[in-house]
Amino acid sequence: MNENTPSPVQTHRLNRMSGRDPHEQHRVASPLELLFDLTFVIAFGVAAAQFAHLMAEGHVSAGLAGFAFGAFATWWAWMNFTWFASAYDTDDWIYRVMTMLQMVGVIILALGIPPVFASIEHGGHVDNVVMVAGYVVMRIALVGQWLRAAVQDPPRRSACLTYASVVVIAQIGWVVQIFVQTSLTVFFVSALVLMVVEVSGPILAERRMGGTPWHAHHVAERYGLLAIIALGEGVVGTVASLTAAVGEHGWSTDAILLVAAGIGLTFGMWWVYFLIPAGELLHARRRLSFWYGYLHLAVFGAIVATGAGLHVAAYYIDGESKLDSVGTVLAVAIPVGIYLLSMFVIYSCLVGEVDLFHALLLVLAGAVLVAAVALAAGGRSMTVCLLVATAAPVVVVVGFEAVGHRHAAAIISARLSGGGHRPG
């Protein structure tokens, strides 16, 4: 080998954290990022299982409250890492060790989800001690990363220090909260305040303090990968929930139809997610990053909640659910509707206008979901109604592939040609 030829063997010695090029060609998710995402399979799975259990027990309100809190905590933990990595991934040994520490924190957070649901179900003080402990572990690593970036990237020091400061302030608030025994109402009000603090940090750092060099195509790919992971968890969870019923009663028509509905919904929702080139649009309008990033809370929450609804359907088939057929179908139809609406809103934000044809497709998909619930109310089999609900994303996909792609192509082309590639 010529001494000037780069070695194919990589080492992971220290690299200066000076920021990645936001226009870097062929930027893709790293193997470490993919490994990091796998820890969220556990967190999503636990949240979906707990939500499904409470719904099957008839404690829908408690399940919704616990799921909302757990979904935000999980999503925000992923957000913190993802946007930092897009801007400052050095892939040296310190970065890798810090990422491993954050992975440990995610696992601890996942272990803390069941106590949160249980305490909300029983109406006492929310037991979020273990979840906060997981956040402490993650935040120690994250703050260390931001401080390192602040030292090694002087032009963006103000933004990096803003991120680090807000993370510390919010974390102090979460720690204080676990020692204050309050009612559920006071807990959720204080949690809402702390959530506002959390989400305001990136806005302040990116808009007022100079921002960071995140990569639009990389960010869009990372969001897509997490959507796939969340969708996959729904399928795995549904099959796992059916195992007991199939093992005891054998395969039934309802069990087969439920698996078909789960696969159909997963495939349809996946297809809907990747209908438009989000990376190109986000690159052209980087100031839409917060709309794009924060609206995905509804997207990911809806995906995981759909999986939970399919879990409830498995409980129903096994005779272990207190929900009737209508309630079971609603447990799937509502999150699917929220998902489709959220994707439409994100699409509208990225292109800067409301595509009336796609709005029509959304209305038709909503009509399909309403029909599924109406059929359940009319006494139709629950699994047949779920198969009807499966047609909702199919309506959007077929409409887009047949006609809507022309509307989208014209709108997106105008958006990209008119917007250029301005970084701000």
C-alpha positions as CSV (number, residue, x, y, z in Angstrom):
1,M,0.0,0.0,0.0
2,N,1.3,3.4,-0.9
3,E,2.1,5.5,2.1
4,N,-0.1,8.3,0.8
5,T,-3.1,6.0,0.4
6,P,-5.6,6.5,3.3
7,S,-5.8,3.4,5.5
8,P,-9.2,1.5,5.4
9,V,-8.8,0.9,9.1
10,Q,-10.3,3.7,11.2
11,T,-9.0,4.8,14.6
12,H,-11.1,6.8,17.0
13,R,-8.5,9.3,18.5
14,L,-9.6,12.7,19.7
15,N,-11.0,15.0,17.0
16,R,-11.7,18.7,17.4
17,M,-15.4,19.3,17.9
18,S,-15.6,22.3,15.5
19,G,-18.9,21.4,13.9
20,R,-19.9,19.3,10.9
21,D,-20.5,20.9,7.5
22,P,-24.3,21.4,7.2
23,H,-23.9,21.0,3.4
24,E,-21.8,17.8,3.6
25,Q,-22.5,15.5,0.6
26,H,-23.9,12.0,1.3
27,R,-24.2,12.5,5.0
28,V,-26.0,9.5,6.5
29,A,-26.8,8.1,9.9
30,S,-23.7,6.5,11.6
31,P,-23.7,2.9,13.0
32,L,-23.5,4.4,16.5
33,E,-26.7,6.4,15.9
34,L,-28.4,3.3,14.7
35,L,-27.2,1.5,17.9
36,F,-28.4,4.4,20.0
37,D,-31.9,4.2,18.4
38,L,-32.3,0.5,19.4
39,T,-32.5,1.5,23.0
40,F,-35.7,3.4,22.1
41,V,-37.3,0.2,21.0
42,I,-37.3,-0.8,24.6
43,A,-38.7,2.5,25.8
44,F,-41.4,2.6,23.1
45,G,-42.3,-1.0,23.8
46,V,-42.7,-0.5,27.6
47,A,-44.8,2.7,27.1
48,A,-47.1,0.9,24.6
49,A,-47.5,-2.1,26.8
50,Q,-48.3,0.0,29.8
51,F,-50.8,2.1,27.9
52,A,-52.5,-1.0,26.4
53,H,-52.7,-2.6,29.9
54,L,-54.5,0.4,31.4
55,M,-56.8,0.8,28.5
56,A,-57.7,-2.9,28.6
57,E,-58.4,-2.5,32.4
58,G,-60.8,0.4,31.5
59,H,-58.5,3.1,32.9
60,V,-58.3,5.1,29.7
61,S,-57.7,8.5,31.3
62,A,-54.9,7.3,33.5
63,G,-53.4,5.5,30.5
64,L,-53.5,8.7,28.4
65,A,-51.9,10.8,31.1
66,G,-49.1,8.3,31.7
67,F,-48.6,7.8,28.0
68,A,-48.4,11.5,27.3
69,F,-45.8,12.0,30.0
70,G,-43.8,8.9,28.9
71,A,-44.0,9.7,25.2
72,F,-42.6,13.3,25.7
73,A,-39.8,12.0,28.0
74,T,-38.7,9.4,25.5
75,W,-39.0,11.6,22.4
76,W,-37.2,14.5,24.0
77,A,-34.3,12.2,25.1
78,W,-34.0,11.1,21.5
79,M,-34.2,14.7,20.2
80,N,-31.5,16.0,22.5
81,F,-29.0,13.4,21.2
82,T,-30.0,13.5,17.5
83,W,-29.7,17.3,16.9
84,F,-26.4,17.5,18.8
85,A,-25.0,14.5,16.8
86,S,-26.1,16.2,13.5
87,A,-24.0,19.2,14.4
88,Y,-21.1,17.8,16.4
89,D,-20.6,14.1,15.7
90,T,-16.8,13.6,15.9
91,D,-17.0,9.7,16.4
92,D,-13.9,9.8,18.6
93,W,-13.6,7.7,21.7
94,I,-14.9,10.4,24.1
95,Y,-18.0,11.0,21.9
96,R,-18.6,7.2,21.8
97,V,-18.3,6.8,25.5
98,M,-20.6,9.7,26.1
99,T,-23.1,8.2,23.8
100,M,-22.9,4.9,25.6
101,L,-23.6,6.8,28.8
102,Q,-26.7,8.3,27.3
103,M,-27.8,4.8,26.2
104,V,-27.6,3.6,29.8
105,G,-29.8,6.6,30.7
106,V,-32.4,5.6,28.1
107,I,-32.6,2.0,29.6
108,I,-33.0,3.5,33.1
109,L,-35.7,5.8,31.8
110,A,-37.5,2.8,30.2
111,L,-37.4,1.0,33.5
112,G,-39.0,4.0,35.2
113,I,-42.0,4.1,32.9
114,P,-44.1,1.3,34.7
115,P,-44.0,3.1,38.1
116,V,-45.2,6.3,36.4
117,F,-48.3,4.5,34.9
118,A,-48.9,2.6,38.2
119,S,-48.8,5.7,40.4
120,I,-51.1,7.6,38.0
121,E,-53.5,4.7,37.9
122,H,-53.7,4.7,41.7
123,G,-54.2,8.4,41.9
124,G,-51.2,9.2,44.2
125,H,-48.1,11.2,43.6
126,V,-46.5,10.4,40.3
127,D,-43.5,8.1,40.9
128,N,-41.1,9.4,38.3
129,V,-37.9,8.8,40.4
130,V,-36.4,6.2,38.2
131,M,-37.3,8.2,35.0
132,V,-35.6,11.3,36.4
133,A,-32.6,9.2,37.4
134,G,-32.3,8.0,33.8
135,Y,-32.5,11.7,32.7
136,V,-29.8,12.6,35.1
137,V,-27.5,10.0,33.6
138,M,-28.3,11.2,30.0
139,R,-27.9,14.9,30.9
140,I,-24.5,14.5,32.5
141,A,-23.2,13.1,29.2
142,L,-25.2,15.6,27.1
143,V,-24.0,18.7,29.1
144,G,-20.4,17.4,28.9
145,Q,-20.8,17.2,25.1
146,W,-22.2,20.7,24.8
147,L,-19.4,22.1,27.0
148,R,-16.8,20.4,24.9
149,A,-18.3,21.9,21.8
150,A,-18.4,25.3,23.5
151,V,-14.7,25.1,24.2
152,Q,-13.6,23.7,20.8
153,D,-16.0,25.7,18.6
154,P,-15.6,29.4,19.7
155,P,-17.8,30.9,16.9
156,R,-20.8,29.0,18.3
157,R,-19.9,29.1,21.9
158,S,-22.9,31.1,22.9
159,A,-25.3,28.6,21.3
160,C,-23.6,25.6,22.9
161,L,-23.5,27.3,26.4
162,T,-27.2,28.1,26.0
163,Y,-28.0,24.5,25.3
164,A,-26.0,23.3,28.3
165,S,-27.5,26.0,30.6
166,V,-31.1,25.2,29.8
167,V,-30.5,21.5,30.1
168,V,-29.1,22.0,33.6
169,I,-31.9,24.3,34.7
170,A,-34.6,21.9,33.4
171,Q,-32.9,19.0,35.1
172,I,-32.7,20.7,38.4
173,G,-36.5,21.3,38.1
174,W,-37.2,17.6,37.4
175,V,-35.1,16.6,40.4
176,V,-36.8,19.1,42.7
177,Q,-40.2,17.8,41.5
178,I,-39.6,14.2,42.7
179,F,-39.2,15.5,46.3
180,V,-42.4,17.5,46.3
181,Q,-45.4,15.4,47.2
182,T,-48.3,17.0,45.4
183,S,-51.6,16.1,43.7
184,L,-51.7,14.9,40.1
185,T,-53.0,18.3,39.0
186,V,-50.1,20.1,40.5
187,F,-47.6,17.5,39.2
188,F,-48.8,17.9,35.6
189,V,-48.9,21.7,35.8
190,S,-45.4,21.8,37.0
191,A,-44.4,19.2,34.4
192,L,-45.9,21.3,31.7
193,V,-43.8,24.3,32.9
194,L,-40.6,22.2,32.8
195,M,-41.5,20.9,29.3
196,V,-41.8,24.5,28.1
197,V,-38.4,25.2,29.5
198,E,-37.0,22.1,27.8
199,V,-38.4,23.0,24.3
200,S,-37.5,26.7,24.6
201,G,-33.7,25.9,25.0
202,P,-33.2,24.9,21.3
203,I,-35.3,27.8,20.1
204,L,-33.2,30.3,22.1
205,A,-29.9,28.7,21.1
206,E,-30.7,28.4,17.4
207,R,-32.6,31.7,16.9
208,R,-30.9,34.1,19.3
209,M,-27.4,32.7,19.9
210,G,-26.2,31.9,16.4
211,G,-27.3,28.3,16.1
212,T,-25.4,25.1,15.3
213,P,-24.4,23.4,12.0
214,W,-27.0,20.7,11.9
215,H,-27.5,18.8,8.6
216,A,-31.0,18.9,7.1
217,H,-30.8,15.6,5.1
218,H,-29.2,13.9,8.1
219,V,-31.9,15.1,10.5
220,A,-34.7,14.0,8.1
221,E,-33.1,10.6,7.7
222,R,-32.8,10.2,11.5
223,Y,-36.5,11.0,12.0
224,G,-37.4,8.5,9.3
225,L,-35.4,5.8,11.0
226,L,-37.0,6.4,14.4
227,A,-40.4,6.3,12.7
228,I,-39.5,2.8,11.3
229,I,-38.4,1.7,14.7
230,A,-41.6,2.8,16.3
231,L,-43.7,1.1,13.5
232,G,-41.7,-2.1,14.0
233,E,-42.3,-2.1,17.7
234,G,-46.1,-2.0,17.0
235,V,-45.9,-5.2,15.0
236,V,-43.6,-7.0,17.4
237,G,-45.8,-6.0,20.4
238,T,-49.0,-7.1,18.7
239,V,-47.5,-10.5,17.8
240,A,-46.2,-10.9,21.3
241,S,-49.6,-10.0,22.8
242,L,-51.2,-12.6,20.6
243,T,-48.8,-15.4,21.7
244,A,-50.7,-16.2,24.9
245,A,-54.1,-16.3,23.1
246,V,-52.7,-18.5,20.3
247,G,-50.9,-20.7,22.6
248,E,-54.0,-21.4,24.7
249,H,-56.8,-21.4,22.0
250,G,-54.8,-21.9,18.8
251,W,-55.0,-19.8,15.7
252,S,-58.4,-18.3,15.1
253,T,-59.9,-16.2,12.4
254,D,-59.8,-13.1,14.6
255,A,-56.1,-13.7,15.4
256,I,-55.2,-14.0,11.8
257,L,-57.2,-10.9,10.9
258,L,-55.6,-8.9,13.7
259,V,-52.1,-9.8,12.4
260,A,-53.2,-8.8,8.9
261,A,-54.5,-5.5,10.2
262,G,-51.3,-4.8,12.1
263,I,-49.1,-5.5,9.1
264,G,-51.4,-3.5,6.8
265,L,-51.5,-0.5,9.1
266,T,-47.7,-0.6,9.6
267,F,-47.0,-0.8,5.9
268,G,-49.5,1.9,5.0
269,M,-48.3,4.3,7.7
270,W,-44.7,3.7,6.6
271,W,-45.6,4.5,3.0
272,V,-47.3,7.7,4.0
273,Y,-44.3,8.9,6.0
274,F,-42.0,8.7,3.0
275,L,-44.2,10.3,0.4
276,I,-42.3,13.6,0.2
277,P,-38.6,14.5,0.2
278,A,-38.5,16.0,3.7
279,G,-34.7,16.5,3.6
280,E,-34.7,18.6,0.5
281,L,-37.5,20.8,1.8
282,L,-35.9,21.2,5.2
283,H,-32.6,22.1,3.6
284,A,-34.3,24.8,1.6
285,R,-36.1,26.3,4.6
286,R,-33.9,25.6,7.6
287,R,-36.0,28.0,9.8
288,L,-38.8,25.4,9.6
289,S,-36.6,23.1,11.8
290,F,-38.7,23.6,14.9
291,W,-42.0,23.0,13.2
292,Y,-40.6,19.9,11.6
293,G,-38.9,18.7,14.8
294,Y,-41.6,19.4,17.4
295,L,-44.6,18.3,15.3
296,H,-43.0,14.9,15.2
297,L,-43.9,14.4,18.8
298,A,-47.5,13.9,17.6
299,V,-46.2,11.6,14.8
300,F,-44.2,9.3,17.0
301,G,-46.7,9.4,19.8
302,A,-49.5,8.4,17.3
303,I,-47.3,5.5,15.9
304,V,-46.6,4.1,19.4
305,A,-50.2,4.6,20.4
306,T,-51.4,2.7,17.3
307,G,-49.2,-0.2,18.5
308,A,-50.8,0.1,21.9
309,G,-54.3,0.0,20.3
310,L,-53.3,-3.2,18.5
311,H,-52.2,-4.6,21.9
312,V,-55.6,-3.8,23.2
313,A,-57.2,-5.7,20.3
314,A,-55.1,-8.7,21.2
315,Y,-56.4,-8.4,24.8
316,Y,-59.9,-8.3,23.4
317,I,-59.4,-11.4,21.4
318,D,-58.1,-13.2,24.5
319,G,-61.1,-12.1,26.5
320,E,-58.8,-10.0,28.8
321,S,-60.1,-6.5,28.0
322,K,-62.9,-4.5,29.6
323,L,-63.3,-2.4,26.5
324,D,-66.1,-3.3,24.1
325,S,-65.7,-3.6,20.4
326,V,-66.2,0.1,19.7
327,G,-63.7,1.1,22.3
328,T,-61.1,-1.3,20.9
329,V,-61.5,0.0,17.4
330,L,-61.3,3.6,18.7
331,A,-58.0,2.7,20.4
332,V,-56.6,2.1,16.9
333,A,-58.6,4.5,14.8
334,I,-57.9,7.6,16.9
335,P,-54.1,7.4,16.8
336,V,-54.1,6.5,13.1
337,G,-56.2,9.6,12.4
338,I,-53.8,11.7,14.5
339,Y,-50.9,10.3,12.6
340,L,-52.4,11.1,9.2
341,L,-53.3,14.6,10.3
342,S,-49.9,15.2,11.8
343,M,-48.2,14.1,8.6
344,F,-50.4,16.4,6.6
345,V,-49.6,19.4,8.8
346,I,-45.9,18.7,8.5
347,Y,-46.2,18.4,4.7
348,S,-48.1,21.7,4.6
349,C,-45.5,23.5,6.8
350,L,-42.6,22.2,4.6
351,V,-44.2,23.3,1.3
352,G,-45.6,26.5,2.7
353,E,-49.2,26.0,1.6
354,V,-52.2,23.8,2.0
355,D,-52.5,21.2,-0.8
356,L,-56.3,20.9,-1.3
357,F,-56.0,17.6,-3.1
358,H,-54.1,16.1,-0.1
359,A,-56.6,17.7,2.2
360,L,-59.3,15.8,0.3
361,L,-57.4,12.6,0.8
362,L,-57.1,13.3,4.5
363,V,-60.9,13.8,4.7
364,L,-61.5,10.5,2.8
365,A,-59.1,8.7,5.2
366,G,-61.0,10.2,8.1
367,A,-64.3,8.9,6.6
368,V,-62.8,5.4,6.5
369,L,-61.9,5.5,10.2
370,V,-65.4,6.8,11.1
371,A,-66.9,4.0,9.0
372,A,-64.8,1.4,10.9
373,V,-66.1,2.7,14.2
374,A,-69.6,2.8,12.9
375,L,-69.4,-0.8,11.8
376,A,-68.2,-1.8,15.3
377,A,-71.1,0.1,16.8
378,G,-73.4,-1.8,14.4
379,G,-72.2,-5.2,15.7
380,R,-69.6,-6.1,13.1
381,S,-66.6,-8.2,14.2
382,M,-63.9,-6.1,15.8
383,T,-61.1,-7.5,13.6
384,V,-63.1,-6.9,10.5
385,C,-63.5,-3.2,11.6
386,L,-59.8,-3.0,12.1
387,L,-59.2,-4.2,8.6
388,V,-61.5,-1.4,7.4
389,A,-59.4,1.0,9.4
390,T,-56.3,-0.3,7.7
391,A,-57.7,1.2,4.5
392,A,-57.3,4.8,5.9
393,P,-53.6,5.2,5.1
394,V,-54.2,3.1,1.9
395,V,-56.5,5.9,0.7
396,V,-53.8,8.5,1.1
397,V,-51.2,6.3,-0.6
398,V,-53.3,5.3,-3.6
399,G,-54.6,8.9,-4.1
400,F,-51.0,10.2,-4.0
401,E,-49.6,7.6,-6.3
402,A,-52.4,8.0,-8.8
403,V,-52.9,11.7,-8.9
404,G,-51.5,13.5,-5.9
405,H,-47.9,13.1,-6.8
406,R,-48.4,15.6,-9.7
407,H,-49.8,18.2,-7.3
408,A,-46.9,17.5,-4.8
409,A,-44.2,17.6,-7.5
410,A,-45.4,21.1,-8.7
411,I,-45.7,22.5,-5.2
412,I,-42.4,21.1,-4.1
413,S,-40.6,22.2,-7.2
414,A,-41.9,25.7,-6.8
415,R,-40.9,25.7,-3.1
416,L,-37.3,24.5,-3.8
417,S,-36.7,26.8,-6.8
418,G,-38.1,29.8,-5.0
419,G,-36.3,29.1,-1.7
420,G,-32.9,28.2,-2.9
421,H,-30.7,26.8,-0.2
422,R,-30.4,29.6,2.3
423,P,-29.0,28.4,5.7
424,G,-31.3,30.7,7.7
